[in-house]
């Protein structure tokens, strides 16, 4: 079996578990707290905050297909999952 990006299965599994558990969970917690802090999702500030989080999710998601290093890919993927949970 050929390794993608020169990464073995154990390293890929480690990053998968780390990213899929920490990113979205922390995003939901931080997103809920920040949205409540600005007044809730029905306020103008809350909606602007959610739009900003959506834009940041796109910004961090766009470079992922072009990463040649697992560390950069994991960095961008973590923030993509974080801001997805934030939303």
BELKA-V848029 format. One record per run of one state. SS is the DSSP state (H for helix, E for strand, L for the rest). FROM is the first residue (numbers start at 1). TO is the last residue. If there is no record, write none. Layout:
SS_FROM_TO, SS_FROM_TO
This chain:
L_1_3, H_4_6, L_7_8, H_9_37, L_38_43, H_44_66, L_67_69, H_70_86, L_87_87
